[in-house]
Amino acid sequence: MLHAGDLIDVVKGEIDAVVRGLVPDATDPIIDVQTLDTDSLSLSLPDRVRVLLHVVRSFAEREPLPLDLTGGRATVSALVKETVSRMMSLRTDLGGRRIHMAYQPIVDLRTGRTHHLEALARGDDGLSYASGVAFAEQMGVATDLDLFVSRTVLRALEEAPAECRVAVNLSGHSIESDVFVATLMELLRAHPRTRARVLFELTETVGLRDVARAGRVINELRAAGHAICLDDFGAGAASFPYLRDLRFDYVKLDGSYVRNL
């Protein structure tokens, strides 16, 4: 759990890192100070800090960087407005059940039968929620989205045929979060009749920071009876190291390798 003091230290450290990246030789950078009234936002304190960190990072990554104060202020204001709007929309999506699941069949080519279904997030319009997933990862709340999907799938399996199995995608951020893993295991224990029919997918593009730690989580899930899939194999540079260091039950090739077969 983060307290206000911890969050302030995180913000200060992030801003200092960005400034040092922009002006690496400066010993005392000149910073234009702006005040953001976060108390007026309908967001929790951690979410307000996430918004601020995202704005700082996004500002630093802009090309070309606005170096005059007027241009800089306008850019920051626009970034704050956009990020707050997207963050509030994401929270509304999660809390208001505006995210729905589409279940894509994964077919055994030898038999033509459905091996399992993959749960894919969709918005109210029925379109892919990929941009929302990417934003959740950028904001550090992919764990909330992954838990939402896991809960939704477990509830759906209560009404599904006994042979139905569903794969849930997990973010690298989630795999590396002790709080997420503990919450997920508790959620699975609360559904003893359906939990065995849940598989988990880890995409090859997640960019794990601690592979050994991820391996322990994967082994814990496998020991609890859940098959683990490596998704998008070949899409990034970590494919073979993941195969070497982590234990998977299934490997799914990235679509670019099989699309034209």
C-alpha positions in Angstrom: 0.0 0.0 0.0 1.3 3.5 -0.9 0.9 6.4 1.5 0.8 10.1 0.5 4.5 10.5 1.5 5.5 7.6 -0.6 3.6 8.9 -3.6 5.2 12.3 -3.3 8.6 10.7 -3.3 7.7 8.7 -6.4 6.6 11.8 -8.2 9.7 13.7 -7.2 12.0 10.9 -8.3 10.2 10.5 -11.6 10.3 14.3 -12.4 14.0 14.4 -11.4 14.8 11.5 -13.7 12.9 13.2 -16.6 14.7 16.5 -16.0 18.1 14.8 -15.8 17.3 13.0 -19.0 16.5 16.2 -20.8 19.4 18.2 -19.3 21.9 15.6 -18.3 24.8 18.1 -17.6 22.7 20.5 -15.5 23.4 20.7 -11.8 20.4 22.9 -11.0 17.8 22.8 -13.8 15.3 25.6 -14.1 11.8 24.3 -13.8 8.6 26.1 -14.6 6.2 25.4 -11.7 2.5 24.9 -12.3 -0.2 24.0 -9.8 -2.7 21.3 -10.5 -5.8 21.1 -8.3 -6.1 17.3 -8.1 -8.6 17.5 -5.3 -11.2 18.6 -7.8 -10.8 15.4 -9.8 -13.1 12.4 -9.3 -10.0 10.1 -8.9 -8.4 8.4 -6.0 -5.0 9.8 -4.7 -3.1 6.9 -6.4 -4.8 7.6 -9.7 -4.1 11.3 -9.5 -0.4 10.5 -9.0 -0.5 8.1 -12.0 -2.0 10.9 -14.1 0.8 13.3 -13.0 3.5 10.7 -13.8 2.0 9.9 -17.1 1.9 13.6 -18.0 5.5 14.1 -17.0 6.6 11.1 -19.1 4.5 12.0 -22.1 5.7 15.6 -22.0 9.4 14.4 -22.0 8.7 12.1 -25.0 7.2 14.7 -27.2 9.0 15.6 -30.4 9.8 18.4 -30.8 9.8 19.4 -27.2 8.2 22.9 -26.5 11.0 24.8 -24.9 9.2 28.2 -24.3 7.2 28.5 -21.2 3.9 29.4 -22.9 4.1 26.4 -25.3 5.1 24.1 -22.4 2.2 25.2 -20.3 -0.3 24.7 -23.1 1.2 21.2 -23.8 1.0 20.2 -20.2 -2.5 21.5 -19.8 -3.7 19.5 -22.8 -1.9 16.4 -21.6 -3.5 16.6 -18.2 -7.0 17.1 -19.7 -6.6 14.1 -22.0 -5.1 11.8 -19.4 -7.6 12.6 -16.7 -10.5 12.0 -19.2 -9.0 8.7 -20.3 -8.4 7.6 -16.7 -11.9 8.5 -15.6 -13.3 6.6 -18.6 -11.2 3.6 -17.7 -12.5 3.6 -14.1 -16.0 4.0 -15.4 -15.5 1.1 -17.8 -14.3 -1.2 -15.0 -16.8 -0.1 -12.4 -19.8 0.2 -14.6 -19.4 -3.1 -16.4 -18.9 -1.4 -19.8 -16.2 -3.9 -20.8 -17.6 -7.2 -22.2 -15.9 -10.4 -23.1 -15.7 -12.0 -26.6 -14.7 -15.6 -26.6 -12.5 -16.6 -29.5 -12.3 -20.3 -30.3 -8.8 -21.8 -30.4 -9.2 -24.9 -32.6 -7.2 -28.1 -32.7 -6.3 -28.4 -36.4 -6.0 -32.2 -36.2 -9.5 -32.8 -34.9 -11.3 -29.5 -35.9 -12.6 -29.3 -32.4 -12.4 -26.3 -30.1 -9.5 -26.8 -27.6 -10.4 -23.8 -25.5 -11.7 -20.2 -25.8 -9.6 -17.0 -25.4 -11.3 -14.2 -23.5 -10.9 -10.9 -25.4 -12.0 -7.5 -23.9 -14.5 -5.5 -26.0 -16.1 -2.1 -25.4 -19.8 -1.3 -25.4 -19.5 -0.8 -29.1 -18.3 -4.4 -29.6 -14.9 -3.3 -30.9 -11.6 -4.3 -29.5 -10.5 -2.8 -26.2 -6.8 -3.0 -27.2 -6.3 0.7 -26.7 -7.8 0.6 -23.3 -5.6 -2.4 -22.4 -2.5 -0.5 -23.6 -3.5 2.6 -21.6 -4.1 0.6 -18.4 -0.6 -0.8 -18.8 0.9 2.7 -19.3 -0.9 3.9 -16.2 0.1 1.0 -14.0 -3.4 -0.3 -13.5 -3.3 -3.4 -15.7 -3.7 -5.5 -12.6 -7.2 -4.0 -12.1 -8.1 -4.9 -15.6 -6.7 -8.4 -15.4 -8.7 -9.1 -12.2 -11.8 -7.7 -13.8 -11.4 -10.1 -16.7 -10.6 -13.0 -14.4 -13.8 -12.4 -12.3 -15.9 -12.0 -15.4 -14.6 -15.3 -16.9 -15.1 -17.3 -13.7 -18.7 -16.0 -13.4 -19.3 -17.0 -17.1 -17.9 -20.5 -16.6 -20.6 -21.1 -13.9 -23.2 -21.1 -16.7 -21.0 -22.7 -19.4 -20.9 -26.3 -20.4 -18.6 -28.5 -18.3 -16.1 -29.1 -21.2 -15.7 -25.3 -21.8 -12.2 -23.9 -20.9 -11.2 -20.3 -21.2 -7.8 -18.6 -21.4 -7.3 -15.3 -19.6 -4.5 -12.9 -20.7 -2.2 -11.6 -18.0 0.0 -8.5 -18.2 3.6 -8.6 -17.2 2.8 -5.9 -14.7 0.3 -8.3 -13.1 2.7 -11.3 -13.0 5.2 -9.2 -11.2 2.8 -7.8 -8.6 2.6 -9.8 -5.3 -0.7 -8.1 -4.4 -2.2 -9.2 -7.8 -1.0 -12.8 -7.5 -2.3 -13.1 -3.9 -5.7 -11.6 -5.0 -5.9 -13.8 -8.0 -5.2 -17.0 -6.1 -7.9 -16.0 -3.5 -10.3 -15.4 -6.3 -9.6 -18.8 -7.9 -10.1 -20.5 -4.5 -13.5 -18.9 -4.2 -14.6 -20.7 -7.4 -13.7 -24.3 -6.8 -16.1 -25.7 -9.4 -14.8 -23.7 -12.3 -11.3 -22.7 -11.6 -9.7 -25.8 -13.1 -11.2 -24.7 -16.5 -9.2 -21.4 -16.5 -6.0 -21.2 -18.5 -3.7 -18.2 -18.4 -1.8 -16.6 -21.3 1.4 -14.5 -21.0 2.1 -12.6 -24.1 5.7 -12.7 -25.4 5.7 -8.9 -25.7 5.1 -8.0 -22.0 8.8 -7.3 -21.3 9.2 -9.0 -17.9 11.7 -7.2 -15.6 12.2 -10.2 -13.3 12.0 -13.5 -15.2 12.9 -15.6 -12.2 10.0 -14.1 -10.2 7.6 -14.6 -13.1 8.7 -18.2 -13.2 7.8 -18.7 -9.6 4.3 -17.3 -10.3 3.9 -19.4 -13.4 4.9 -22.5 -11.4 2.5 -21.7 -8.6 -0.4 -21.4 -11.1 0.6 -24.6 -12.9 0.8 -26.4 -9.5 -2.8 -25.2 -8.8 -3.9 -26.9 -12.0 -3.9 -24.0 -14.5 -2.3 -24.5 -18.0 0.0 -21.6 -19.0 0.3 -20.4 -22.6 3.0 -18.3 -24.2 1.2 -16.0 -26.6 2.6 -14.1 -29.6 5.7 -16.2 -29.8 8.2 -14.7 -32.2 6.8 -11.1 -32.0 9.7 -9.8 -29.8 13.2 -10.5 -28.8 12.5 -12.5 -25.7 10.9 -15.6 -27.3 13.6 -18.1 -26.8 14.8 -16.9 -23.4 11.3 -17.2 -22.2 11.1 -20.7 -23.5 14.4 -21.5 -21.8 13.6 -19.9 -18.4 9.8 -20.4 -18.0 7.6 -23.4 -18.1 4.7 -23.3 -20.6 2.1 -25.9 -21.5 1.3 -24.3 -24.9 3.1 -22.0 -27.3 1.1 -19.8 -29.7 3.0 -18.5 -32.7 2.5 -14.9 -33.5 0.0 -14.5 -36.4 2.6 -12.9 -38.7 4.2 -16.4 -39.1 1.1 -18.3 -40.1 -1.2 -15.7 -41.6 -0.3 -16.6 -45.2 0.0 -20.4 -44.9 
